[in-house]
Amino acid sequence: MRSLPVILCLFAGLAASAAHSALPARMPDGEVPTLAPVMERVTPTVVNIATFTTVEVRNPLFDDPFFRRFFDSPLNQPRYRRTRSAGSGVIVDAGGGYIVTNDHVVSRADEISVTLADGRTLDAELVGTDAQVDLAVLRIDPSALERDQADGLADALAEAEFADSAGLRVGDFVVAVGNPFGLGQTVTSGIVSAIGRSGLGIEGYEDFIQTDASINPGNSGGALVDLKGRLVGINTAILAPTGGNVGIGFAIPANMVREILDELIEHGEVRRGHLGLTVQGMNVELARAFDIDRRDGVIVTAVEPDSPAAAAGIRVGDVLVGLGERAVRTEVDYRARAAVVMVGDRLDVTLRRDGRERRLELVIPRDAWEQIPGLRVHPALSGTVLQTAHVEDGEGDEADRGEGGVRSAGVRILEVTEGSHAWRVGLRAGDRVVAANGEQARNLSDLVAGIKRSPRRSTLRIRRNGAFYDVRLPR
């Protein structure tokens, strides 16, 4: 836990007052400025989200055999309670009824309902989530609203207009719209305090917009808009050393939201491509060591064999300065761009090598994933990212060799989301799965086949730090 904890908006404590940036009191022509016309267009696109979750309740007294016997309580009878949480969302496709929100708002929900700005409430279905970026997509049925519109009792659904968040600058005015503390729609204003914030430990991919617009519990999934009413981000968390709002909030940039949104609507999951690169930010020492006269870009420190990066011709020591249409000046830029590279993408890579700038094409294959979400392999592996491992000559020992002395590559676990099923059974990033249900797993296909042979009682054999362990996957 950080000394200054970052709290997801849904669960943050009571807000403390903080000084925020204000618009000028009066314009040169004497008119008092107002955001009311802009908010009249924006607020119909922001919805309140209510989630209902059934959780098991454990009273430590019921773990005492005497207490259970005295009160005639069944030994294993589960006890449950119903919980309700509130969050926010933004309508991004009125015709399809699609709403974007945070993954942490809806990930554990049994039921989800959406209340529109005009008070109408509808049931929502979960289309897909991406825990690595903390985004989720919901869908409501637009046809359920057609009768109200035909009778003139309500307006048609409105959808948010996306801005190009890459054009944001520190100091730009922004407005946060959401449902704090379950009060209903609330509007707060501020400025962009910083861009490209990362290293907070909130999500797997971090490229946050920081703002001092007041973001409170229930604002999660709400809109951050510019003064033209265009969506520049989705509010997700606050920094709260005292448990309340101190004027440091974070939002996921609209450009990243748009990429993840399209993937979730089309596939129900994010089929993120694996580039096969390890990079490091440039500094004075590295620039001097590699005889580089510029300090922008990231230096390639490792290229995985048979990866898309290797196929494109990228080498160790190359300095990446561009991925696709986005400039890469820092590691933050690189991670933000890598977060939205999907299977099937083709993008130009701009790099410097031997004092010359080069442009290469990097292709993420559609039919041969270099990494896949674990959910496709087994439900208990949701929250992991898997990749066929390549064991080089001289690595490992005789235990790595399968029948006939053939070296077993296995399947490497690249990522494990903390708190997921995979995390709870003990799997960690860097583990290498070498067998499934007693069958050697030389690659992803072997792993899938081995699990399918006994899906309800699956046991994985993993190798970690030179030792072998068996892990049972719950179904």
Secondary structure as the mmCIF struct_conf table of DSSP 4:
data_model
#
loop_
_struct_conf.conf_type_id
_struct_conf.id
_struct_conf.beg_label_comp_id
_struct_conf.beg_label_asym_id
_struct_conf.beg_label_seq_id
_struct_conf.end_label_comp_id
_struct_conf.end_label_asym_id
_struct_conf.end_label_seq_id
BEND BEND1 SER A 3 LEU A 4
STRN STRN1 VAL A 6 LEU A 8
HELX_RH_3T_P HELX_RH_3T_P1 CYS A 9 PHE A 11
HELX_LH_PP_P HELX_LH_PP_P1 LEU A 14 SER A 17
BEND BEND2 ALA A 25 ARG A 26
TURN_TY1_P TURN_TY1_P1 PRO A 28 ASP A 29
BEND BEND3 GLY A 30 GLY A 30
HELX_LH_PP_P HELX_LH_PP_P2 GLU A 31 PRO A 33
HELX_RH_AL_P HELX_RH_AL_P1 ALA A 36 VAL A 42
HELX_RH_3T_P HELX_RH_3T_P2 THR A 43 THR A 45
STRN STRN2 VAL A 46 GLU A 56
HELX_RH_3T_P HELX_RH_3T_P3 PRO A 60 ASP A 63
BEND BEND4 ASP A 64 ASP A 64
HELX_RH_AL_P HELX_RH_AL_P2 PRO A 65 PHE A 70
TURN_TY1_P TURN_TY1_P2 PHE A 71 ASP A 72
TURN_TY1_P TURN_TY1_P3 LEU A 75 ASN A 76
STRN STRN3 TYR A 80 ASP A 93
TURN_TY1_P TURN_TY1_P4 ALA A 94 GLY A 97
STRN STRN4 TYR A 98 THR A 101
HELX_RH_AL_P HELX_RH_AL_P3 ASP A 103 VAL A 106
TURN_TY1_P TURN_TY1_P5 SER A 107 ARG A 108
BEND BEND5 ASP A 110 ASP A 110
STRN STRN5 GLU A 111 THR A 115
TURN_TY1_P TURN_TY1_P6 ALA A 117 ASP A 118
BEND BEND6 GLY A 119 GLY A 119
STRN STRN6 THR A 121 ASP A 123
STRN STRN7 GLU A 125 ASP A 130
TURN_TY1_P TURN_TY1_P7 ALA A 131 ASP A 134
STRN STRN8 LEU A 135 ARG A 139
HELX_RH_3T_P HELX_RH_3T_P4 PRO A 142 LEU A 145
HELX_RH_AL_P HELX_RH_AL_P4 GLU A 146 ALA A 150
TURN_TY1_P TURN_TY1_P8 ASP A 151 GLY A 152
BEND BEND7 LEU A 153 ALA A 154
HELX_LH_PP_P HELX_LH_PP_P3 ASP A 155 LEU A 157
HELX_LH_PP_P HELX_LH_PP_P4 ALA A 160 GLU A 161
STRN STRN9 PHE A 162 PHE A 162
HELX_LH_PP_P HELX_LH_PP_P5 ALA A 163 ALA A 163
HELX_RH_3T_P HELX_RH_3T_P5 SER A 165 GLY A 167
TURN_TY1_P TURN_TY1_P9 VAL A 170 GLY A 171
STRN STRN10 PHE A 173 GLY A 178
HELX_RH_3T_P HELX_RH_3T_P6 PRO A 180 GLY A 182
STRN STRN11 THR A 186 ARG A 197
BEND BEND8 LEU A 200 TYR A 205
STRN STRN12 PHE A 208 THR A 211
BEND BEND9 ALA A 213 ALA A 213
TURN_TY1_P TURN_TY1_P10 PRO A 217 GLY A 218
TURN_TY1_P TURN_TY1_P11 SER A 220 GLY A 221
STRN STRN13 ALA A 223 ASP A 226
TURN_TY1_P TURN_TY1_P12 LEU A 227 LYS A 228
BEND BEND10 GLY A 229 GLY A 229
STRN STRN14 LEU A 231 LEU A 239
TURN_TY1_P TURN_TY1_P13 PRO A 241 THR A 242
BEND BEND11 GLY A 243 GLY A 244
BEND BEND12 GLY A 247 GLY A 247
STRN STRN15 GLY A 249 PRO A 253
HELX_RH_AL_P HELX_RH_AL_P5 ALA A 254 HIS A 267
BEND BEND13 GLY A 268 GLU A 269
STRN STRN16 ARG A 272 ARG A 272
STRN STRN17 LEU A 277 GLY A 281
HELX_RH_AL_P HELX_RH_AL_P6 VAL A 284 ALA A 289
TURN_TY1_P TURN_TY1_P14 PHE A 290 ASP A 291
BEND BEND14 ASP A 293 ASP A 293
BEND BEND15 GLY A 297 GLY A 297
STRN STRN18 VAL A 298 VAL A 303
TURN_TY1_P TURN_TY1_P15 PRO A 305 ASP A 306
BEND BEND16 SER A 307 SER A 307
HELX_RH_AL_P HELX_RH_AL_P7 PRO A 308 ALA A 312
TURN_TY1_P TURN_TY1_P16 GLY A 313 GLY A 313
TURN_TY1_P TURN_TY1_P17 VAL A 316 GLY A 317
STRN STRN19 VAL A 319 LEU A 323
TURN_TY1_P TURN_TY1_P18 GLY A 324 GLU A 325
STRN STRN20 ARG A 326 ALA A 327
BEND BEND17 THR A 330 THR A 330
HELX_RH_AL_P HELX_RH_AL_P8 GLU A 331 ALA A 338
TURN_TY1_P TURN_TY1_P19 ALA A 339 VAL A 340
STRN STRN21 MET A 342 MET A 342
TURN_TY1_P TURN_TY1_P20 VAL A 343 GLY A 344
STRN STRN22 ARG A 346 ARG A 353
TURN_TY1_P TURN_TY1_P21 ASP A 354 GLY A 355
STRN STRN23 ARG A 356 VAL A 363
BEND BEND18 ARG A 366 ALA A 368
BEND BEND19 GLU A 370 GLN A 371
STRN STRN24 ILE A 372 PRO A 373
HELX_RH_3T_P HELX_RH_3T_P7 GLY A 374 ARG A 376
TURN_TY1_P TURN_TY1_P22 VAL A 377 VAL A 377
HELX_RH_3T_P HELX_RH_3T_P8 PRO A 379 LEU A 381
TURN_TY1_P TURN_TY1_P23 SER A 382 GLY A 383
STRN STRN25 THR A 384 THR A 388
HELX_LH_PP_P HELX_LH_PP_P6 VAL A 391 GLU A 392
TURN_TY1_P TURN_TY1_P24 ASP A 393 GLY A 394
BEND BEND20 GLU A 395 GLY A 396
HELX_RH_3T_P HELX_RH_3T_P9 GLU A 398 ASP A 400
STRN STRN26 ARG A 401 ARG A 401
HELX_RH_3T_P HELX_RH_3T_P10 GLU A 403 GLY A 405
HELX_LH_PP_P HELX_LH_PP_P7 VAL A 406 VAL A 406
STRN STRN27 ARG A 407 ARG A 407
HELX_LH_PP_P HELX_LH_PP_P8 SER A 408 SER A 408
STRN STRN28 VAL A 411 VAL A 416
TURN_TY1_P TURN_TY1_P25 GLU A 418 GLY A 419
BEND BEND21 SER A 420 SER A 420
HELX_RH_AL_P HELX_RH_AL_P9 HIS A 421 ARG A 424
TURN_TY1_P TURN_TY1_P26 VAL A 425 GLY A 426
TURN_TY1_P TURN_TY1_P27 ALA A 429 GLY A 430
STRN STRN29 ARG A 432 ALA A 436
TURN_TY1_P TURN_TY1_P28 ASN A 437 GLY A 438
STRN STRN30 GLU A 439 GLN A 440
BEND BEND22 ARG A 442 ASN A 443
HELX_RH_AL_P HELX_RH_AL_P10 LEU A 444 ARG A 453
BEND BEND23 SER A 454 SER A 454
HELX_RH_3T_P HELX_RH_3T_P11 PRO A 455 ARG A 457
STRN STRN31 SER A 458 ARG A 464
TURN_TY1_P TURN_TY1_P29 ASN A 465 GLY A 466
STRN STRN32 ALA A 467 LEU A 473
HELX_LH_PP_P HELX_LH_PP_P9 PRO A 474 PRO A 474
#
